[in-house]
Amino acid sequence: MLQPQESLRETHLIGPKCREWIVSHERFPQVRAARLLYIGHSVLYPPYRMVRMPVRDSHVLASISGKGRTLLAGKEQVWQPGQVLLCPRGKFHAFEIDGRGPWKIAWVFFGDRVGRPVIDGDTRLVDADGRPFVQVVQALTQEASGPADPAALQALATLVDLHARRLANTRAGDDRLWRLWEAVESDLGNDWTVRLMAARVAMSEEHLRRLCQAEHGKAPMEHVFHLRMHRAAALLRTSALKLDDIAQRVGFASVYSFSAAFKRWSGLPPSNFREAGQQKTPAL
């Protein structure tokens, strides 16, 4: 049984029978690019218990099967399949397994310590269809522990973020910002400037700078560079395109300026990065 909040302490009790599949931002840049920290799913048994006081990063947890218990507004509540726990950063939460198990959950931690939090309000349990979220989380962990194709991981991480935000009933900031990045990503070879991007979504350059800093922790052109480098990395590892073709597709006038920028970003020249991608990726 969960005790009153004032008598609880920070607790991360996993237990020897529990199994967890975790994909982290430290190892996979595609997770970091989606502004996520950790993605995973778990099969849990007693004495599993998790108490965070407070939560450092907003996260979403979906119950798949079995049951858990969570403490909300000082009262213990049963947490069943078809329910999702929304945990805003800076708030308290506590939950544990209910019964003998197994209890299966899927979860994601957002990298939202800077800027507006993904989830607002208090920790809460909501009725929601978490199946699409669960399926894409499981697909991502399977890909990460097997082929670990960069393009597949990037697409799956983006889908995890999308489905998690739908469960949280939130979007990442101004809709115009999302529309802008969709336009930029569809034409990375364009000569984008802050003035051009601001005009594209009918806002001032200064407002665009403020929004981008709040949502991404970087200036607009820094985010464009970030998108270009991730697209280049995916092309290097998943295509046979020549370097000058990749440079042109991601907006560089010459292969030399592209190679210098890519090495500065990744630590490796493009050709070495491509060669490293041919090596077998170790399992999680």
C-alpha positions in Angstrom: 0.0 0.0 0.0 1.2 3.5 -0.8 1.6 5.7 2.3 0.7 9.4 2.5 2.9 11.7 0.5 4.6 13.2 3.6 5.8 9.8 4.8 7.3 8.8 1.4 10.8 9.1 0.2 12.5 9.1 -3.2 12.3 5.4 -4.3 13.3 3.5 -7.4 12.6 -0.2 -6.5 12.7 -2.4 -9.6 13.0 -6.0 -8.2 14.9 -9.0 -9.6 12.1 -10.4 -11.8 11.3 -7.2 -13.6 12.4 -6.7 -17.2 12.8 -3.3 -18.9 13.6 -2.4 -22.5 15.0 1.2 -22.6 16.2 3.4 -25.5 18.1 6.4 -24.2 19.1 9.8 -25.6 22.7 9.2 -24.6 23.1 6.4 -27.0 20.7 7.2 -29.8 20.8 10.7 -31.3 17.4 10.2 -32.9 15.8 10.1 -29.5 17.6 13.3 -28.5 16.6 14.9 -31.8 12.9 14.3 -30.9 13.5 16.1 -27.6 13.0 12.9 -25.7 15.2 11.4 -23.0 14.1 7.8 -22.4 11.6 5.5 -24.2 10.7 2.0 -23.0 8.4 -0.6 -21.8 8.5 -2.8 -18.7 7.2 -6.1 -17.4 7.0 -5.7 -13.6 6.6 -7.9 -10.5 6.6 -7.2 -6.8 8.2 -5.3 -5.1 8.2 -2.8 -7.9 7.6 0.8 -6.6 8.5 4.2 -8.0 8.4 7.5 -6.0 9.8 10.7 -7.5 9.7 13.9 -5.5 9.6 15.9 -7.5 9.6 14.6 -11.1 12.5 16.2 -13.0 11.1 15.6 -16.6 7.5 15.4 -17.8 6.6 11.9 -18.8 3.7 9.7 -19.9 3.1 6.1 -18.8 0.5 3.8 -20.2 -0.7 0.6 -18.5 -0.8 -2.3 -21.0 -2.0 -5.2 -18.8 -2.1 -6.1 -15.2 -2.7 -3.5 -12.5 -0.8 -0.8 -10.6 -1.6 1.7 -7.9 -0.9 5.4 -7.8 -1.2 8.1 -5.2 -3.2 11.2 -6.4 -4.3 14.1 -4.3 -3.4 12.0 -1.2 -5.6 9.1 -2.2 -4.6 5.7 -3.6 -6.1 4.8 -7.0 -6.0 1.6 -8.9 -4.3 2.0 -12.3 -5.7 -0.3 -15.0 -5.2 -1.0 -18.7 -6.8 1.8 -20.7 -5.5 4.4 -18.3 -2.5 6.7 -18.7 -0.6 8.5 -16.0 0.5 12.1 -16.9 3.4 13.3 -14.9 4.4 17.0 -15.2 7.9 18.1 -14.3 8.3 19.6 -10.9 5.4 17.5 -9.4 5.2 14.5 -7.1 4.2 11.1 -8.2 4.2 7.6 -6.7 3.1 4.3 -8.1 3.6 0.6 -7.5 2.4 -2.8 -8.7 -1.0 -4.1 -7.5 -1.0 -7.8 -7.0 1.4 -10.5 -8.0 2.0 -9.3 -11.6 3.0 -9.2 -14.2 2.1 -5.5 -14.8 3.1 -4.2 -18.2 3.6 -0.5 -18.9 5.1 1.7 -21.7 6.5 5.1 -21.1 8.4 8.1 -22.4 10.4 10.9 -20.7 10.4 14.3 -22.4 13.5 16.5 -22.5 11.6 19.6 -21.4 13.6 21.0 -18.6 14.2 24.1 -20.6 11.2 26.1 -21.9 7.5 25.3 -21.6 6.8 21.9 -20.1 5.0 19.3 -22.3 2.5 18.5 -19.5 1.0 21.1 -17.2 -1.2 20.9 -14.1 -0.9 18.1 -11.6 -0.1 14.5 -11.9 -3.2 12.7 -13.0 -4.6 9.4 -14.3 -6.7 9.7 -17.4 -8.8 7.2 -19.5 -7.2 7.0 -22.9 -6.5 4.5 -25.7 -2.8 4.1 -25.3 -2.5 1.2 -27.8 -1.0 3.3 -30.7 1.6 4.8 -28.3 2.4 1.3 -26.9 2.8 -0.2 -30.4 5.3 2.5 -31.6 7.3 2.3 -28.3 7.6 -1.5 -28.7 8.6 -1.1 -32.4 11.3 1.5 -31.5 12.8 -0.7 -28.8 12.8 -3.6 -31.1 14.5 -1.6 -33.9 17.1 -0.2 -31.4 18.0 -3.7 -30.2 18.3 -5.1 -33.7 19.1 -3.3 -37.0 19.1 0.2 -35.4 18.6 1.8 -38.8 19.0 5.6 -38.2 16.2 6.6 -40.5 13.8 4.1 -38.9 14.8 5.2 -35.4 14.3 8.8 -36.4 10.8 8.1 -37.8 9.8 6.0 -34.8 11.1 8.5 -32.2 9.0 11.2 -34.0 5.9 8.9 -33.8 6.5 8.2 -30.1 6.6 12.0 -29.4 3.4 12.5 -31.5 1.4 9.8 -29.7 2.7 10.7 -26.3 1.6 14.3 -26.9 -1.8 13.2 -28.1 -2.2 11.3 -24.8 -1.2 14.4 -22.9 -3.6 16.4 -25.1 -0.9 18.9 -25.9 1.1 20.2 -28.8 4.7 21.5 -28.7 4.0 25.2 -28.7 2.6 27.4 -31.4 1.1 25.5 -34.3 2.8 27.8 -36.7 6.2 26.6 -35.5 5.3 23.0 -36.3 4.1 24.0 -39.8 7.3 25.9 -40.3 9.5 23.0 -39.5 7.5 20.7 -41.7 8.1 23.1 -44.6 11.8 23.4 -43.8 12.3 19.6 -43.5 10.5 19.1 -46.8 13.0 21.5 -48.5 16.3 21.5 -46.6 18.2 22.5 -49.7 16.5 25.9 -49.7 18.5 28.9 -48.7 16.5 29.5 -45.5 16.9 32.7 -43.5 15.2 33.9 -40.3 13.4 36.6 -42.5 12.2 34.0 -45.0 11.0 31.6 -42.3 9.2 34.3 -40.3 7.4 35.5 -43.4 6.4 31.9 -44.2 4.3 31.6 -41.0 3.3 35.3 -40.8 5.1 36.3 -37.6 7.9 38.7 -36.8 11.5 37.6 -36.8 11.8 38.4 -33.1 8.7 36.4 -32.3 10.1 33.5 -34.2 13.3 33.7 -32.3 11.5 33.8 -28.9 9.3 30.8 -29.9 12.2 28.7 -31.1 14.3 29.5 -28.0 11.4 28.5 -25.8 10.5 25.3 -27.6 13.9 24.1 -28.8 16.4 25.9 -26.6 18.2 27.3 -29.7 17.9 30.1 -32.3 16.0 29.4 -35.6 19.1 29.0 -37.8 20.7 26.7 -35.2 17.6 24.5 -35.4 17.7 24.5 -39.2 21.4 23.4 -38.9 20.2 20.6 -36.5 17.6 19.4 -39.0 20.1 19.5 -41.9 22.7 17.4 -40.0 20.2 14.8 -38.9 19.0 14.5 -42.5 22.5 14.2 -43.7 23.3 11.5 -41.1 20.3 9.5 -42.3 21.3 9.8 -45.9 24.9 8.8 -45.2 23.8 5.6 -43.4 20.8 4.6 -45.6 21.7 5.6 -49.1 24.6 5.4 -51.6 24.3 9.1 -52.6 27.6 10.9 -53.3 28.7 13.5 -50.7 28.1 16.4 -53.1 24.6 15.2 -53.7 23.9 15.0 -50.0 25.5 18.4 -49.5 23.1 19.9 -52.1 20.1 18.2 -50.6 20.7 19.6 -47.1 21.5 23.2 -48.2 25.3 23.4 -48.6 26.9 25.1 -51.6 29.9 22.8 -51.6 31.0 19.4 -50.4 33.8 21.1 -48.5 31.6 23.3 -46.4 29.3 20.4 -45.8 32.1 18.1 -44.7 33.5 20.7 -42.3 30.1 21.4 -40.8 29.3 17.7 -40.5 32.6 16.9 -38.8 32.0 19.7 -36.4 28.6 18.3 -35.5 29.3 14.6 -35.4 33.0 14.4 -34.6 33.6 12.4 -37.8 34.0 13.3 -41.5 31.0 12.2 -43.5 32.9 9.3 -45.2 34.0 8.0 -41.8 30.5 8.4 -40.4 29.1 6.3 -43.3 31.7 3.6 -42.8 31.0 3.4 -39.1 27.3 2.9 -39.9 28.2 -0.3 -41.8 29.5 -1.9 -38.6 27.1 -4.0 -36.5 25.3 -2.1 -33.9 25.5 -3.8 -30.5 22.3 -4.8 -28.7 20.8 -2.8 -25.9 
